[in-house]
Amino acid sequence: MNQLKFLKWTILSFLLVACGQNNDKKGGVKTNGSHWETFSQNGYTIKYPDSWSLNKTGEMGTELVVSSQLTSKNDFF
């Protein structure tokens, strides 16, 4: 149950971030110069910057994990 709750909050967070982005003139969404990738599975779709990594190995019971590279020494996650 906790894993499902975590997945729902993660998806909600990504959706909120995606809604706050500006569209470029070509209709694609850019974030820090990156375009978005799309991942669809089990009835849901997630868009994430192409500079981020997608992990579908199922570690710790997850279906997927999308993460960005560290950008400074102050990054903790």
Rosetta constraint file for C-alpha pairs under 8 A:
AtomPair CA 1 CA 5 HARMONIC 6.32 0.50
AtomPair CA 2 CA 6 HARMONIC 6.11 0.50
AtomPair CA 3 CA 7 HARMONIC 6.14 0.50
AtomPair CA 3 CA 61 HARMONIC 7.38 0.50
AtomPair CA 3 CA 62 HARMONIC 7.29 0.50
AtomPair CA 4 CA 8 HARMONIC 6.19 0.50
AtomPair CA 5 CA 9 HARMONIC 6.31 0.50
AtomPair CA 6 CA 10 HARMONIC 6.10 0.50
AtomPair CA 7 CA 11 HARMONIC 6.12 0.50
AtomPair CA 7 CA 62 HARMONIC 7.82 0.50
AtomPair CA 8 CA 12 HARMONIC 6.11 0.50
AtomPair CA 9 CA 13 HARMONIC 6.07 0.50
AtomPair CA 10 CA 14 HARMONIC 6.34 0.50
AtomPair CA 11 CA 15 HARMONIC 6.20 0.50
AtomPair CA 11 CA 46 HARMONIC 7.39 0.50
AtomPair CA 12 CA 16 HARMONIC 6.21 0.50
AtomPair CA 13 CA 17 HARMONIC 6.30 0.50
AtomPair CA 14 CA 18 HARMONIC 6.06 0.50
AtomPair CA 14 CA 46 HARMONIC 7.56 0.50
AtomPair CA 14 CA 47 HARMONIC 7.80 0.50
AtomPair CA 14 CA 48 HARMONIC 7.79 0.50
AtomPair CA 15 CA 19 HARMONIC 6.15 0.50
AtomPair CA 15 CA 46 HARMONIC 7.85 0.50
AtomPair CA 16 CA 20 HARMONIC 6.55 0.50
AtomPair CA 17 CA 21 HARMONIC 6.88 0.50
AtomPair CA 18 CA 47 HARMONIC 7.56 0.50
AtomPair CA 21 CA 29 HARMONIC 6.87 0.50
AtomPair CA 21 CA 30 HARMONIC 7.35 0.50
AtomPair CA 21 CA 31 HARMONIC 7.23 0.50
AtomPair CA 22 CA 29 HARMONIC 6.39 0.50
AtomPair CA 22 CA 30 HARMONIC 7.00 0.50
AtomPair CA 23 CA 27 HARMONIC 5.82 0.50
AtomPair CA 23 CA 28 HARMONIC 5.91 0.50
AtomPair CA 23 CA 29 HARMONIC 4.74 0.50
AtomPair CA 23 CA 30 HARMONIC 6.63 0.50
AtomPair CA 24 CA 28 HARMONIC 5.84 0.50
AtomPair CA 24 CA 29 HARMONIC 6.07 0.50
AtomPair CA 24 CA 30 HARMONIC 6.61 0.50
AtomPair CA 28 CA 35 HARMONIC 6.77 0.50
AtomPair CA 28 CA 36 HARMONIC 7.62 0.50
AtomPair CA 29 CA 35 HARMONIC 5.85 0.50
AtomPair CA 29 CA 36 HARMONIC 6.30 0.50
AtomPair CA 30 CA 34 HARMONIC 5.20 0.50
AtomPair CA 30 CA 35 HARMONIC 4.84 0.50
AtomPair CA 30 CA 36 HARMONIC 6.86 0.50
AtomPair CA 30 CA 49 HARMONIC 7.82 0.50
AtomPair CA 31 CA 35 HARMONIC 6.58 0.50
AtomPair CA 31 CA 36 HARMONIC 7.90 0.50
AtomPair CA 31 CA 49 HARMONIC 6.73 0.50
AtomPair CA 34 CA 49 HARMONIC 5.88 0.50
AtomPair CA 34 CA 50 HARMONIC 6.05 0.50
AtomPair CA 34 CA 51 HARMONIC 6.44 0.50
AtomPair CA 35 CA 49 HARMONIC 5.61 0.50
AtomPair CA 35 CA 50 HARMONIC 5.71 0.50
AtomPair CA 36 CA 47 HARMONIC 5.90 0.50
AtomPair CA 36 CA 48 HARMONIC 5.10 0.50
AtomPair CA 36 CA 49 HARMONIC 4.23 0.50
AtomPair CA 36 CA 50 HARMONIC 5.31 0.50
AtomPair CA 37 CA 47 HARMONIC 5.45 0.50
AtomPair CA 37 CA 48 HARMONIC 5.30 0.50
AtomPair CA 37 CA 49 HARMONIC 5.88 0.50
AtomPair CA 37 CA 50 HARMONIC 5.30 0.50
AtomPair CA 38 CA 45 HARMONIC 6.86 0.50
AtomPair CA 38 CA 46 HARMONIC 5.77 0.50
AtomPair CA 38 CA 47 HARMONIC 4.44 0.50
AtomPair CA 38 CA 48 HARMONIC 6.54 0.50
AtomPair CA 39 CA 45 HARMONIC 5.58 0.50
AtomPair CA 39 CA 46 HARMONIC 5.24 0.50
AtomPair CA 39 CA 47 HARMONIC 6.32 0.50
AtomPair CA 40 CA 44 HARMONIC 5.70 0.50
AtomPair CA 40 CA 45 HARMONIC 4.23 0.50
AtomPair CA 40 CA 46 HARMONIC 6.42 0.50
AtomPair CA 41 CA 45 HARMONIC 6.56 0.50
AtomPair CA 48 CA 52 HARMONIC 6.96 0.50
AtomPair CA 48 CA 66 HARMONIC 7.52 0.50
AtomPair CA 51 CA 68 HARMONIC 7.17 0.50
AtomPair CA 52 CA 66 HARMONIC 6.70 0.50
AtomPair CA 52 CA 67 HARMONIC 5.53 0.50
AtomPair CA 52 CA 68 HARMONIC 4.52 0.50
AtomPair CA 52 CA 69 HARMONIC 6.84 0.50
AtomPair CA 53 CA 66 HARMONIC 5.65 0.50
AtomPair CA 53 CA 67 HARMONIC 5.45 0.50
AtomPair CA 53 CA 68 HARMONIC 6.35 0.50
AtomPair CA 54 CA 64 HARMONIC 6.92 0.50
AtomPair CA 54 CA 65 HARMONIC 5.91 0.50
AtomPair CA 54 CA 66 HARMONIC 4.66 0.50
AtomPair CA 54 CA 67 HARMONIC 6.79 0.50
AtomPair CA 55 CA 64 HARMONIC 5.45 0.50
AtomPair CA 55 CA 65 HARMONIC 5.09 0.50
AtomPair CA 55 CA 66 HARMONIC 6.31 0.50
AtomPair CA 56 CA 62 HARMONIC 7.97 0.50
AtomPair CA 56 CA 63 HARMONIC 6.05 0.50
AtomPair CA 56 CA 64 HARMONIC 4.50 0.50
AtomPair CA 56 CA 65 HARMONIC 6.69 0.50
AtomPair CA 57 CA 63 HARMONIC 7.49 0.50
AtomPair CA 57 CA 64 HARMONIC 7.09 0.50
AtomPair CA 58 CA 62 HARMONIC 4.84 0.50
AtomPair CA 58 CA 63 HARMONIC 5.18 0.50
AtomPair CA 58 CA 64 HARMONIC 6.37 0.50
AtomPair CA 59 CA 63 HARMONIC 7.98 0.50
AtomPair CA 70 CA 75 HARMONIC 5.99 0.50
AtomPair CA 70 CA 77 HARMONIC 7.71 0.50
AtomPair CA 71 CA 75 HARMONIC 6.73 0.50
